[in-house]
Amino acid sequence: MSERQAKLLALAGELADDFATRAARHDREASFPVENVERMKETGYTALVIPERNGGLGADLIDYALCQERLAQGCAATALSINMHLFGIGSMVERSAGGPRDEMFFDLIGRHRRIIGGGISEPETGGDWGYFATRARRDGDRWVLNGRKVFTSLSPVIDIFMVMATLEDESGPPASATFAVPRGAPGAEIVETWDTMAMRATASHDLILKDVRLGEAAMSERRPIGPIDEAGISLFAWFGVSVAAIYTGIAEAALKFAREFAGRHRPMTLPRPISYLPGTQFAMAEAQALLAQSRALFFQTGAEYMRDPRSFAGAEGLARVVMPKYVATNNAVRIVDLCMEMVGAHGLHRKFPLERYYRDVRAGPHHPLSNARARELIGKTALGVSLAEAPRW
């Protein structure tokens, strides 16, 4: 581990230990941990992936994954929430060619600690990439946006919503673009819909856009609708590796609890703690193997991507960056199930954190690409079947 990584990981650990003291309360109340975000602003964690010249901490994809894995061990909801701010920024930094507009945007996040929120997932399309039900149409020199976005994590503290929309009435092939919608823009409204069994403290409410009018400068990253391009693969690389790290972090926290519990819990019918039972040992062995598999895959993929992003092209490249998230989130569910098996009915008590880990980890497979979509992509790619081939099945 490099000196830089050790320093960044120490910061993530300090934050994780602090956030852990409030995680249960925010989960139970389904309240958003505003104080955690303020602390991350103070320490620069909200600018983790921003270059140092712009006031950030200069983390690359591997540094970022290490930090998110550690942060999730303290408060998974906070780690997942801030991930929806950081992963897209990391991709933007990676792809930036420089220039005044990029530098101004990076300064906004690094020096001024602004929070950026996502606007990808929709009720009609889920987290699919490319075609969006949210529409943008020209009206003179303005763009008018209409639509509804879901899973808008960090919603109470977002300063700028980055909204992806399909462009209407445009000449040429169908296209989409990303629009920067400032908080408080007329017609943009957060509707508090988030009431779930998992990741309850992420405040992933809905964003409604009704005749939101924006200037030309608000639009960026216009792209044709069709096969995923380099920008899309970059976003999935930063998203997939970091989400894999977060859910692996939850699994590690569950294993830590199970290990400590097994070492001290001794039913009156046994001469020694349950850590000496074969069933406990076998469950721990399986969990450790799954954990090692997850970490090896997402770190290897992250390192390969950093070494040569251009080698991740087309459906094959997308399958490579999707696989770590698919493997790690499903492994994390299995690991936490094994922890429940080791701990037994005690794991159901809300006074212990394991029941929260058990619920939170179940959100993992539902992030894009969901299990079924990931299997389709990985399977078709391996079999040489085009994703565009019709009929689909």
MOGIUR-V808837 format. One record per pair of residues at least 12 apart in sequence whose ideal C-beta (glycine too) atoms are under 10 Angstrom apart, sorted by the first residue. I is the first residue (numbers start at 1). GAP is how many residues later the second one is. Records with the same first field share a line. If there is no record, write none. Layout:
BEGIN
I=GAP, GAP
END
This chain:
BEGIN
1=62, 65
2=60, 61
4=53, 54, 55, 56, 59
5=54, 55, 57, 58, 61, 62
6=60
7=50, 56
8=36, 37, 40, 49, 50, 51, 55, 56, 58, 59, 62
9=54, 57, 58, 60, 61, 62
10=57, 60
11=29, 32, 33, 34, 37, 46, 56, 59, 60
12=31, 33, 36, 47, 51, 52, 54, 55, 56, 57, 58, 59, 60, 61, 62, 67, 237
13=54, 57, 58, 60, 61
14=25, 29, 31, 56, 60
15=21, 24, 25, 28, 30, 52, 55, 56, 59, 60, 63, 64, 67
16=51, 53, 54, 55, 56, 57, 58, 59, 62, 63, 233, 237
17=53, 56, 57, 58
18=17, 18, 21, 56, 57
19=14, 16, 17, 20, 21, 52, 53, 54, 55, 56, 57, 58, 59, 60
20=53, 54, 55, 58, 233, 333
21=53, 54
22=13, 14, 52, 53, 56, 179
23=13, 51, 52, 53, 54, 55, 178, 230, 330, 333, 337
24=51, 177, 326, 327, 328, 329, 331, 332
25=176
26=49, 51, 52, 174, 175, 176, 177
27=48, 49, 50, 171, 172, 173, 174, 323, 326, 328, 329, 332, 333
28=172, 173, 322, 328
29=171, 172
30=47, 162, 164, 165, 166, 169, 170, 171, 172, 173
31=125, 169, 170, 172
32=45, 46, 49, 121, 122, 123, 124, 125, 162, 168, 169, 170, 171, 172, 173
33=42, 44, 45, 48, 123, 124, 168, 169, 170
34=122, 123, 169
35=43
36=35, 38, 39, 41, 42, 43, 45, 46, 121, 165
37=41, 44, 45, 48, 76, 78, 117, 119, 120
38=75, 119
39=39
40=31, 38, 41, 42, 45, 46, 73, 75
41=71, 72, 73, 74, 116
42=71
43=14
44=12, 13, 66, 69
45=12, 14, 22, 26, 33, 37, 41
46=36, 39, 40, 43, 63, 64, 67, 68, 69, 70, 111
47=12, 38, 39, 42, 59, 60, 61, 62, 63, 64, 65, 66, 67
48=15, 16, 19, 20, 23, 34, 37, 38, 41, 42, 61, 62
49=12, 14, 15, 18, 36, 37, 38, 39, 40, 41, 42, 43, 44, 45, 57, 60, 61, 189, 193
50=36, 39, 40, 42, 43, 55, 56, 57, 58, 59, 60, 61
51=42, 45, 52, 55, 59
52=58
53=50, 53, 54, 57
54=39, 48, 49, 50, 51, 52, 53, 54, 55, 56, 57
55=51, 52, 53, 54, 55, 56, 57, 58
56=33, 37, 50, 51, 53, 54, 55
57=53
58=35, 52
59=27, 31, 34
60=30, 33, 34, 242, 243, 246
61=26, 29, 30, 33, 173, 176, 177, 180, 181, 237, 238, 240, 241, 242, 244, 245, 248
62=179, 183, 236, 237, 240, 241, 243, 244
63=27, 239
64=19, 22, 23, 25, 26, 174, 177, 178, 181, 238
65=173, 176, 177, 178, 179, 180, 181, 183, 184, 230, 233, 234, 236, 237, 238, 259
66=179, 183, 233, 236
67=12, 15, 19, 175, 178, 182
68=12, 14, 15, 18, 19, 173, 174, 175, 176, 177, 178, 179, 180, 181
69=173, 175, 176, 177, 178, 179, 180, 181, 182, 183, 225, 226, 229, 230, 259
70=175, 179, 182
71=12, 174, 175, 178
72=170, 171, 173, 174, 175, 176, 177, 178, 179, 180, 181, 260, 285, 288, 289
73=173, 175, 176, 177, 178, 179, 180, 181, 183, 284
74=175, 179
75=126, 178, 281, 285
76=122, 123, 125, 126, 170, 171, 173, 174, 177, 280, 281, 283, 284, 285, 287, 288
77=76, 121, 122, 123, 124, 125, 126, 127, 279, 283, 286
78=76, 123, 124
79=120, 123, 163, 164, 166, 167, 168, 170, 171
80=73, 74, 118, 119, 121, 122, 124, 162, 163, 166, 167, 170, 280, 283, 284, 287
81=34, 36, 72, 73, 74, 75, 76, 118, 120, 121, 122, 123
82=33, 71, 72, 75, 120, 164
83=35, 70, 71, 119, 155, 156, 159, 160, 162, 163, 284
84=31, 32, 33, 34, 36, 67, 68, 69, 70, 71, 74, 78, 118, 120, 155, 158, 159
85=24, 29, 30, 31, 32, 33, 68, 69, 72, 73, 74, 77
86=23, 30, 152, 153, 156
87=31, 147, 148, 149, 150, 151, 152, 153, 154, 155, 156
88=28, 29, 30, 32, 74, 90, 146, 147, 150, 151
89=16, 17, 20, 21, 27, 73, 149
90=144, 145, 147, 148, 149, 151, 152
91=140, 141, 142, 143, 144, 145, 146, 147, 148
92=13, 14, 17, 24, 70, 128, 129, 139, 142, 143, 146
93=12, 13, 16, 145
94=137, 140, 141, 143, 144, 211, 212, 215
95=126, 135, 136, 139, 140, 214
101=116, 119
102=118
105=55, 75, 115
108=51, 52
109=50, 51
112=47
113=46
114=43, 44, 45, 46, 68, 69
115=39, 41, 42, 43, 44, 45, 68
116=38, 42, 43, 44, 45, 46, 64
117=32, 35, 36, 37, 38, 40, 41, 42, 43, 44, 45, 46, 64, 66, 73, 90
118=31, 33, 34, 35, 36, 40, 43, 44, 45, 46, 60, 86, 89, 117, 121
119=13, 15, 26, 28, 29, 30, 31, 32, 33, 39, 42, 43, 44, 45, 46, 59, 60, 61, 62, 69, 88, 90
120=12, 14, 29, 30, 31, 32, 42, 43, 44, 58, 115, 119, 248
121=28, 29, 30, 31, 43, 83, 85, 246, 247
122=12, 25, 26, 27, 28, 29, 42, 43, 84, 85
123=24, 25, 26, 27, 83
124=23, 24, 26
125=25, 41
126=24, 25, 240, 242, 243, 244, 247
127=23, 24, 112, 239, 240, 241, 242, 243, 246
128=240, 241, 242, 245
129=35, 47, 94, 96, 99, 100, 103, 104, 106, 107, 189, 239, 240
130=34, 36, 44, 46, 93, 94, 95, 96, 97, 98, 99, 102
131=33, 35, 43, 45, 94, 95
132=15, 17, 31, 32, 33, 34, 35, 44, 45, 93
133=13, 14, 15, 16, 32, 33
134=12, 13, 14, 15, 29, 30, 31, 32, 42, 45, 73, 75
135=12, 30, 31, 32, 33, 34, 41, 74
136=27, 28, 29, 30, 31, 32, 33, 34, 39, 40, 41, 42, 43, 73, 76, 78, 82, 83
137=28, 29, 30, 31, 32, 33
138=29, 30, 31, 32, 78
139=72, 74
140=73
141=74, 75
142=70, 71, 72, 73, 74, 76
143=22, 24, 25, 34, 36, 69, 70, 71, 72, 73, 75, 76
144=24, 43, 65, 66, 67, 68, 69, 70
145=18, 20, 34, 36, 40, 42, 43, 64, 65, 66, 67, 68, 69, 73
146=19, 22, 41, 62, 63, 64, 65, 66
147=16, 17, 18, 19, 60, 61, 62, 63, 65
148=41, 43, 58, 59, 60, 61, 62
149=12, 14, 15, 16, 32, 41, 56, 57, 58, 59, 60
150=41, 43, 44, 54, 55, 56, 57
151=42, 43, 48, 51, 53, 54, 55, 56, 215, 216, 217
152=38, 39, 41, 42, 50, 51, 52, 53, 54, 55
153=41, 46, 48, 49, 50, 51, 52
154=48, 49, 50, 51
155=28, 35, 36, 37, 38, 39, 47, 48, 49, 50, 51, 52
156=34, 36, 47, 49
157=26, 46
158=23, 24, 25, 32, 45, 49
159=23, 24, 25
160=19, 20, 21, 22, 23, 25, 58
161=18, 19, 20, 21, 22, 24, 27, 29, 46, 48, 51
162=16, 17, 18, 19, 58, 59
163=14, 15, 16, 17, 18, 25, 44, 46, 49, 51, 55
164=12, 13, 14, 15, 57, 59
165=12, 13, 14, 16, 44, 47, 54
166=59
167=52, 55, 56, 58
170=52
172=52
173=51, 52, 53
174=50, 51, 52
175=47, 48, 49, 50, 51
176=45, 46, 47, 48, 49
177=41, 42, 43, 44, 45, 46
178=40, 41, 42, 43, 44, 45, 53
179=30, 33, 35, 39, 40, 41, 42
180=34, 35, 37, 38, 39, 40
181=26, 28, 31, 33, 37
182=30, 32, 36
185=24, 27, 28, 29, 33
186=24, 25, 26, 27
187=21, 22, 23, 24, 25, 26, 27
188=19, 20, 21, 22, 23, 24, 26
189=16, 17, 18, 19, 20, 21, 23
190=13, 15, 16, 17, 18
191=14, 15, 16, 17
192=13, 14
193=12, 13
194=12
196=163, 166, 167
197=161, 162, 163, 165, 166
198=158, 160, 161, 162, 163, 164, 165, 166, 168
199=157, 160, 161, 162, 163, 164, 165
200=156, 159, 160, 163
201=155, 159
202=158, 161
204=159
221=14
226=162
227=87, 88, 91, 159, 160, 161
228=85, 86, 87, 89, 90, 159
229=84, 85
230=79, 80, 82, 83, 84, 87
232=85, 86, 89
233=72, 76, 77, 79, 80, 81, 82, 84, 85, 87, 88, 89
234=71, 75, 78, 83, 87
235=86
236=69, 76, 81, 82, 84, 85, 86, 89, 132, 133
237=64, 65, 67, 68, 69, 72, 75, 80, 81, 83, 84, 85, 87
238=64, 67, 83
239=82, 83, 86, 128, 129, 130
240=58, 61, 62, 65, 78, 80, 81, 82, 83, 84, 85, 86, 88, 89, 127, 128, 129, 134
241=56, 57, 58, 60, 61, 62, 64, 65, 80, 83, 84, 87
242=56, 60, 82, 83
243=55, 81, 82, 85, 86, 120, 121, 124, 125
244=50, 51, 53, 54, 55, 57, 58, 79, 80, 81, 82, 83, 84, 85, 87, 88, 120, 123
245=49, 50, 53, 54, 57, 79, 80, 83
246=79, 82, 83, 86, 114, 115, 117, 118, 121
247=47, 51, 78, 81, 82, 83, 84, 85, 86, 88, 89, 113, 114, 115, 116, 117, 118, 120
248=42, 43, 45, 46, 47, 49, 50, 76, 79, 80, 81, 83, 84, 87, 113, 116
249=79, 83
250=79, 82, 83, 85, 86, 106, 107, 108, 110, 111, 113, 114
251=36, 39, 40, 43, 44, 77, 78, 80, 81, 82, 83, 84, 85, 87, 88, 106, 110, 113
252=35, 39, 42, 43, 80, 83, 105
253=83, 86, 100, 101, 103, 104, 107, 108
254=33, 78, 81, 82, 83, 84, 85, 86, 88, 89, 93, 99, 100, 102, 103, 104, 106, 107
255=29, 32, 33, 35, 36, 80, 81, 83, 84, 87, 102
256=83, 97, 101
257=79, 82, 85, 86, 90, 95, 96, 97, 100
258=17, 22, 25, 26, 29, 77, 78, 80, 81, 82, 83, 84, 85, 89, 96, 99
259=16, 21, 25, 28, 29, 80, 83
260=15
261=12, 13, 14, 19, 78, 81, 82, 83, 85, 86, 91, 93
262=12, 13, 14, 15, 18, 19, 21, 22, 77, 80, 81
263=12, 13, 17
265=15, 77, 78, 79, 81
267=77
274=68, 69, 70
275=67
277=65
279=62, 63
280=58, 61, 62, 63, 64
281=61
282=56, 59, 60
283=52, 54, 55, 56, 57, 58, 59, 60
284=51, 54, 55, 57, 58
285=53
286=48, 49, 52, 55
287=44, 45, 47, 48, 49, 50, 51, 52, 54, 55
288=47, 50
289=42, 46
290=37, 38, 40, 41, 42, 43, 44, 45, 48
291=37, 40, 41, 44
292=39
293=34, 35, 38
294=30, 31, 33, 34, 35, 36, 37, 38, 41
295=29, 33, 36
296=28, 31
297=26, 27, 28, 29, 30, 31, 34
298=23, 25, 26, 27, 29, 30
299=25
300=24
301=19, 20, 21, 22, 23, 24, 26
302=19, 22
304=16, 17
305=12, 15, 16, 19
309=12
314=67, 73
315=62, 63, 65, 66, 70, 71, 72, 73
316=61, 65, 66
317=64
318=51, 59, 60, 63, 69
319=50, 55, 58, 59, 60, 61, 62, 63, 68
320=58, 61
321=48
322=46, 47, 51, 52, 55, 56, 59
323=46, 51, 54, 55, 58
325=39, 40, 42, 43, 44, 49
326=38, 39, 41, 43, 44, 45, 47, 48, 49, 51, 52
327=47
328=36
329=32, 33, 34, 35, 36, 37, 38, 41, 42, 45
330=31, 34, 35, 41, 44
331=30, 33
332=25, 28, 29, 30, 32, 33
333=25, 28, 29, 30, 31, 32
334=27
335=22, 26
336=18, 19, 21, 22, 23, 24, 25, 26, 28
337=21, 24, 25
339=15, 18, 19, 22
340=14, 15, 17, 18
342=12
343=12
376=16, 17
380=12
END
